[in-house]
């Protein structure tokens, strides 16, 4: 299953189990967005660099048990 297709609950569980990282999920969603956005034209602004940065910060905190 593609990560972007998972529900929020499924995603949270996979992250909690350590099966995937926040960064992996974020990149999957960003890749999907970039593929469909030219057709949908649904976003005014996207900030993928910030999203990846935050995902890395979250992964780092999880590794520390925070």
N, CA, C and O atoms as a printed pandas DataFrame, in Angstrom:
     atom_number atom_name residue_name chain_id  residue_number  x_coord  y_coord  z_coord
0              1         N          UNK        A               1    0.840   -1.188    0.000
1              2        CA          UNK        A               1    0.000    0.000    0.000
2              3         C          UNK        A               1    0.884    1.250    0.000
3              4         O          UNK        A               1    1.886    1.324    0.711
4              5         N          UNK        A               2    0.496    2.200   -0.793
5              6        CA          UNK        A               2    1.205    3.482   -0.790
6              7         C          UNK        A               2    0.921    4.188    0.530
7              8         O          UNK        A               2   -0.209    4.167    1.018
8              9         N          UNK        A               3    1.930    4.804    1.099
9             10        CA          UNK        A               3    1.765    5.448    2.398
10            11         C          UNK        A               3    0.699    6.539    2.360
11            12         O          UNK        A               3   -0.044    6.701    3.328
12            13         N          UNK        A               4    0.610    7.284    1.268
13            14        CA          UNK        A               4   -0.361    8.373    1.198
14            15         C          UNK        A               4   -1.800    7.868    1.185
15            16         O          UNK        A               4   -2.725    8.651    1.402
16            17         N          UNK        A               5   -2.005    6.582    0.937
17            18        CA          UNK        A               5   -3.351    6.009    0.904
18            19         C          UNK        A               5   -3.843    5.580    2.282
19            20         O          UNK        A               5   -5.024    5.274    2.443
20            21         N          UNK        A               6   -2.960    5.551    3.279
21            22        CA          UNK        A               6   -3.349    5.112    4.619
22            23         C          UNK        A               6   -4.191    6.184    5.308
23            24         O          UNK        A               6   -4.029    7.379    5.060
24            25         N          UNK        A               7   -5.084    5.733    6.169
25            26        CA          UNK        A               7   -5.849    6.670    6.987
26            27         C          UNK        A               7   -4.927    7.268    8.044
27            28         O          UNK        A               7   -3.811    6.789    8.247
28            29         N          UNK        A               8   -5.393    8.303    8.705
29            30        CA          UNK        A               8   -4.603    8.918    9.777
30            31         C          UNK        A               8   -4.326    7.911   10.888
31            32         O          UNK        A               8   -3.220    7.870   11.428
32            33         N          UNK        A               9   -5.323    7.099   11.231
33            34        CA          UNK        A               9   -5.146    6.092   12.293
34            35         C          UNK        A               9   -4.129    5.032   11.874
35            36         O          UNK        A               9   -3.279    4.639   12.672
36            37         N          UNK        A              10   -4.212    4.574   10.638
37            38        CA          UNK        A              10   -3.250    3.588   10.144
38            39         C          UNK        A              10   -1.843    4.171   10.126
39            40         O          UNK        A              10   -0.881    3.504   10.507
40            41         N          UNK        A              11   -1.730    5.407    9.686
41            42        CA          UNK        A              11   -0.428    6.066    9.627
42            43         C          UNK        A              11    0.170    6.195   11.022
43            44         O          UNK        A              11    1.342    5.884   11.233
44            45         N          UNK        A              12   -0.635    6.652   11.966
45            46        CA          UNK        A              12   -0.160    6.803   13.341
46            47         C          UNK        A              12    0.318    5.477   13.910
47            48         O          UNK        A              12    1.350    5.422   14.578
48            49         N          UNK        A              13   -0.422    4.417   13.649
49            50        CA          UNK        A              13   -0.047    3.090   14.160
50            51         C          UNK        A              13    1.268    2.609   13.543
51            52         O          UNK        A              13    2.128    2.077   14.245
52            53         N          UNK        A              14    1.418    2.793   12.251
53            54        CA          UNK        A              14    2.659    2.378   11.580
54            55         C          UNK        A              14    3.858    3.174   12.095
55            56         O          UNK        A              14    4.945    2.621   12.266
56            57         N          UNK        A              15    3.665    4.451   12.339
57            58        CA          UNK        A              15    4.745    5.275   12.904
58            59         C          UNK        A              15    5.044    4.820   14.325
59            60         O          UNK        A              15    6.206    4.682   14.705
60            61         N          UNK        A              16    3.997    4.589   15.108
61            62        CA          UNK        A              16    4.166    4.143   16.497
62            63         C          UNK        A              16    4.933    2.823   16.560
63            64         O          UNK        A              16    5.778    2.639   17.436
64            65         N          UNK        A              17    4.641    1.899   15.632
65            66        CA          UNK        A              17    5.321    0.605   15.586
66            67         C          UNK        A              17    6.750    0.727   15.055
67            68         O          UNK        A              17    7.553   -0.191   15.219
68            69         N          UNK        A              18    7.064    1.841   14.429
69            70        CA          UNK        A              18    8.389    2.008   13.845
70            71         C          UNK        A              18    8.500    1.414   12.448
71            72         O          UNK        A              18    9.600    1.291   11.911
72            73         N          UNK        A              19    7.363    1.042   11.856
73            74        CA          UNK        A              19    7.370    0.462   10.513
74            75         C          UNK        A              19    7.695    1.509    9.449
75            76         O          UNK        A              19    8.280    1.194    8.412
76            77         N          UNK        A              20    7.314    2.744    9.715
77            78        CA          UNK        A              20    7.614    3.867    8.818
78            79         C          UNK        A              20    7.965    5.076    9.676
79            80         O          UNK        A              20    7.651    5.123   10.865
80            81         N          UNK        A              21    8.613    6.038    9.061
81            82        CA          UNK        A              21    8.941    7.273    9.766
82            83         C          UNK        A              21    8.012    8.397    9.306
83            84         O          UNK        A              21    7.371    8.303    8.259
84            85         N          UNK        A              22    7.954    9.430   10.086
85            86        CA          UNK        A              22    7.176   10.606    9.705
86            87         C          UNK        A              22    7.693   11.177    8.394
87            88         O          UNK        A              22    6.915   11.629    7.553
88            89         N          UNK        A              23    8.998   11.156    8.226
89            90        CA          UNK        A              23    9.576   11.687    6.991
90            91         C          UNK        A              23    9.140   10.852    5.783
91            92         O          UNK        A              23    8.831   11.407    4.729
92            93         N          UNK        A              24    9.111    9.536    5.927
93            94        CA          UNK        A              24    8.683    8.682    4.809
94            95         C          UNK        A              24    7.237    8.984    4.413
95            96         O          UNK        A              24    6.916    9.086    3.229
96            97         N          UNK        A              25    6.381    9.124    5.406
97            98        CA          UNK        A              25    4.975    9.425    5.131
98            99         C          UNK        A              25    4.855   10.798    4.475
99           100         O          UNK        A              25    4.119   10.967    3.503
100          101         N          UNK        A              26    5.576   11.765    5.007
101          102        CA          UNK        A              26    5.526   13.120    4.456
102          103         C          UNK        A              26    5.987   13.134    3.008
103          104         O          UNK        A              26    5.352   13.757    2.156
104          105         N          UNK        A              27    7.073   12.461    2.733
105          106        CA          UNK        A              27    7.569   12.415    1.347
106          107         C          UNK        A              27    6.568   11.721    0.415
107          108         O          UNK        A              27    6.400   12.130   -0.734
108          109         N          UNK        A              28    5.916   10.690    0.903
109          110        CA          UNK        A              28    4.920   10.000    0.090
110          111         C          UNK        A              28    3.762   10.938   -0.261
111          112         O          UNK        A              28    3.316   10.988   -1.407
112          113         N          UNK        A              29    3.290   11.670    0.729
113          114        CA          UNK        A              29    2.190   12.607    0.494
114          115         C          UNK        A              29    2.633   13.731   -0.439
115          116         O          UNK        A              29    1.891   14.118   -1.341
116          117         N          UNK        A              30    3.827   14.250   -0.227
117          118        CA          UNK        A              30    4.327   15.325   -1.095
118          119         C          UNK        A              30    4.495   14.840   -2.532
119          120         O          UNK        A              30    4.184   15.572   -3.472
120          121         N          UNK        A              31    4.980   13.621   -2.708
121          122        CA          UNK        A              31    5.120   13.068   -4.056
122          123         C          UNK        A              31    3.754   12.946   -4.730
123          124         O          UNK        A              31    3.601   13.274   -5.907
124          125         N          UNK        A              32    2.777   12.477   -3.983
125          126        CA          UNK        A              32    1.422   12.353   -4.530
126          127         C          UNK        A              32    0.866   13.727   -4.891
127          128         O          UNK        A              32    0.271   13.907   -5.954
128          129         N          UNK        A              33    1.067   14.688   -3.998
129          130        CA          UNK        A              33    0.595   16.048   -4.269
130          131         C          UNK        A              33    1.193   16.592   -5.563
131          132         O          UNK        A              33    0.484   17.168   -6.388
132          133         N          UNK        A              34    2.485   16.407   -5.733
133          134        CA          UNK        A              34    3.136   16.953   -6.926
134          135         C          UNK        A              34    2.639   16.269   -8.194
135          136         O          UNK        A              34    2.666   16.860   -9.274
136          137         N          UNK        A              35    2.189   15.036   -8.064
137          138        CA          UNK        A              35    1.670   14.322   -9.220
138          139         C          UNK        A              35    0.269   14.736   -9.624
139          140         O          UNK        A              35   -0.057   14.733  -10.811
140          141         N          UNK        A              36   -0.565   15.092   -8.661
141          142        CA          UNK        A              36   -1.956   15.423   -8.969
142          143         C          UNK        A              36   -2.253   16.918   -8.960
143          144         O          UNK        A              36   -3.263   17.353   -9.514
144          145         N          UNK        A              37   -1.399   17.690   -8.346
145          146        CA          UNK        A              37   -1.667   19.123   -8.225
146          147         C          UNK        A              37   -1.828   19.835   -9.571
147          148         O          UNK        A              37   -2.705   20.691   -9.688
148          149         N          UNK        A              38   -1.028   19.522  -10.586
149          150        CA          UNK        A              38   -1.237   20.211  -11.868
150          151         C          UNK        A              38   -2.647   20.008  -12.443
151          152         O          UNK        A              38   -3.158   20.872  -13.155
152          153         N          UNK        A              39   -3.262   18.887  -12.138
153          154        CA          UNK        A              39   -4.613   18.605  -12.629
154          155         C          UNK        A              39   -5.667   19.231  -11.716
155          156         O          UNK        A              39   -6.630   19.836  -12.187
156          157         N          UNK        A              40   -5.472   19.077  -10.404
157          158        CA          UNK        A              40   -6.467   19.563   -9.447
158          159         C          UNK        A              40   -6.391   21.063   -9.196
159          160         O          UNK        A              40   -7.413   21.726   -9.018
160          161         N          UNK        A              41   -5.175   21.587   -9.183
161          162        CA          UNK        A              41   -4.962   23.001   -8.887
162          163         C          UNK        A              41   -5.688   23.402   -7.595
163          164         O          UNK        A              41   -6.464   24.357   -7.576
164          165         N          UNK        A              42   -5.424   22.662   -6.529
165          166        CA          UNK        A              42   -6.164   22.842   -5.280
166          167         C          UNK        A              42   -5.385   23.542   -4.173
167          168         O          UNK        A              42   -5.965   23.883   -3.143
168          169         N          UNK        A              43   -4.110   23.759   -4.357
169          170        CA          UNK        A              43   -3.299   24.401   -3.317
170          171         C          UNK        A              43   -2.854   25.778   -3.776
171          172         O          UNK        A              43   -2.443   25.960   -4.922
172          173         N          UNK        A              44   -2.937   26.733   -2.881
173          174        CA          UNK        A              44   -2.419   28.060   -3.176
174          175         C          UNK        A              44   -0.920   28.084   -2.919
175          176         O          UNK        A              44   -0.141   28.592   -3.726
176          177         N          UNK        A              45   -0.531   27.521   -1.772
177          178        CA          UNK        A              45    0.877   27.504   -1.376
178          179         C          UNK        A              45    1.220   26.148   -0.792
179          180         O          UNK        A              45    0.448   25.581   -0.020
180          181         N          UNK        A              46    2.373   25.633   -1.161
181          182        CA          UNK        A              46    2.898   24.437   -0.514
182          183         C          UNK        A              46    4.310   24.753   -0.043
183          184         O          UNK        A              46    5.024   25.542   -0.663
184          185         N          UNK        A              47    4.692   24.139    1.040
185          186        CA          UNK        A              47    6.029   24.352    1.600
186          187         C          UNK        A              47    6.650   22.990    1.932
187          188         O          UNK        A              47    6.794   22.636    3.102
188          189         N          UNK        A              48    7.009   22.242    0.909
189          190        CA          UNK        A              48    7.533   20.893    1.145
190          191         C          UNK        A              48    8.799   20.862    1.994
191          192         O          UNK        A              48    8.995   19.934    2.779
192          193         N          UNK        A              49    9.648   21.851    1.847
193          194        CA          UNK        A              49   10.883   21.878    2.641
194          195         C          UNK        A              49   10.561   21.952    4.131
195          196         O          UNK        A              49   11.192   21.278    4.946
196          197         N          UNK        A              50    9.580   22.772    4.477
197          198        CA          UNK        A              50    9.178   22.905    5.871
198          199         C          UNK        A              50    8.544   21.604    6.366
199          200         O          UNK        A              50    8.812   21.171    7.486
200          201         N          UNK        A              51    7.715   20.989    5.542
201          202        CA          UNK        A              51    7.057   19.744    5.935
202          203         C          UNK        A              51    8.090   18.652    6.229
203          204         O          UNK        A              51    7.966   17.923    7.213
204          205         N          UNK        A              52    9.094   18.545    5.383
205          206        CA          UNK        A              52   10.143   17.534    5.591
206          207         C          UNK        A              52   10.955   17.869    6.836
207          208         O          UNK        A              52   11.302   16.977    7.610
208          209         N          UNK        A              53   11.256   19.140    7.030
209          210        CA          UNK        A              53   11.999   19.561    8.222
210          211         C          UNK        A              53   11.235   19.185    9.494
211          212         O          UNK        A              53   11.821   18.656   10.439
212          213         N          UNK        A              54    9.927   19.459    9.516
213          214        CA          UNK        A              54    9.114   19.144   10.693
214          215         C          UNK        A              54    9.023   17.627   10.901
215          216         O          UNK        A              54    9.067   17.150   12.035
216          217         N          UNK        A              55    8.898   16.882    9.817
217          218        CA          UNK        A              55    8.836   15.421    9.930
218          219         C          UNK        A              55   10.132   14.887   10.541
219          220         O          UNK        A              55   10.098   13.996   11.389
220          221         N          UNK        A              56   11.262   15.424   10.117
221          222        CA          UNK        A              56   12.551   15.004   10.686
222          223         C          UNK        A              56   12.631   15.343   12.172
223          224         O          UNK        A              56   13.131   14.550   12.969
224          225         N          UNK        A              57   12.133   16.530   12.540
225          226        CA          UNK        A              57   12.139   16.929   13.949
226          227         C          UNK        A              57   11.278   15.970   14.774
227          228         O          UNK        A              57   11.660   15.570   15.874
228          229         N          UNK        A              58   10.127   15.611   14.240
229          230        CA          UNK        A              58    9.233   14.682   14.937
230          231         C          UNK        A              58    9.892   13.313   15.075
231          232         O          UNK        A              58    9.835   12.702   16.142
232          233         N          UNK        A              59   10.516   12.828   14.002
233          234        CA          UNK        A              59   11.217   11.537   14.077
234          235         C          UNK        A              59   12.326   11.576   15.120
235          236         O          UNK        A              59   12.515   10.614   15.865
236          237         N          UNK        A              60   13.046   12.665   15.173
237          238        CA          UNK        A              60   14.133   12.817   16.137
238          239         C          UNK        A              60   13.590   12.778   17.571
239          240         O          UNK        A              60   14.159   12.110   18.434
240          241         N          UNK        A              61   12.502   13.488   17.818
241          242        CA          UNK        A              61   11.898   13.500   19.158
242          243         C          UNK        A              61   11.379   12.123   19.526
243          244         O          UNK        A              61   11.513   11.704   20.675
244          245         N          UNK        A              62   10.793   11.413   18.578
245          246        CA          UNK        A              62   10.288   10.062   18.870
246          247         C          UNK        A              62   11.430    9.130   19.252
247          248         O          UNK        A              62   11.289    8.306   20.155
248          249         N          UNK        A              63   12.558    9.262   18.564
249          250        CA          UNK        A              63   13.716    8.412   18.889
250          251         C          UNK        A              63   14.217    8.667   20.297
251          252         O          UNK        A              63   14.749    7.768   20.947
252          253         N          UNK        A              64   14.044    9.902   20.770
253          254        CA          UNK        A              64   14.478   10.268   22.114
254          255         C          UNK        A              64   13.419    9.942   23.160
255          256         O          UNK        A              64   13.639   10.130   24.356
256          257         N          UNK        A              65   12.271    9.452   22.702
257          258        CA          UNK        A              65   11.194    9.103   23.631
258          259         C          UNK        A              65   10.335   10.268   24.041
259          260         O          UNK        A              65    9.590   10.178   25.016
260          261         N          UNK        A              66   10.424   11.350   23.321
261          262        CA          UNK        A              66    9.610   12.536   23.647
262          263         C          UNK        A              66    8.243   12.443   23.011
263          264         O          UNK        A              66    7.423   13.347   23.176
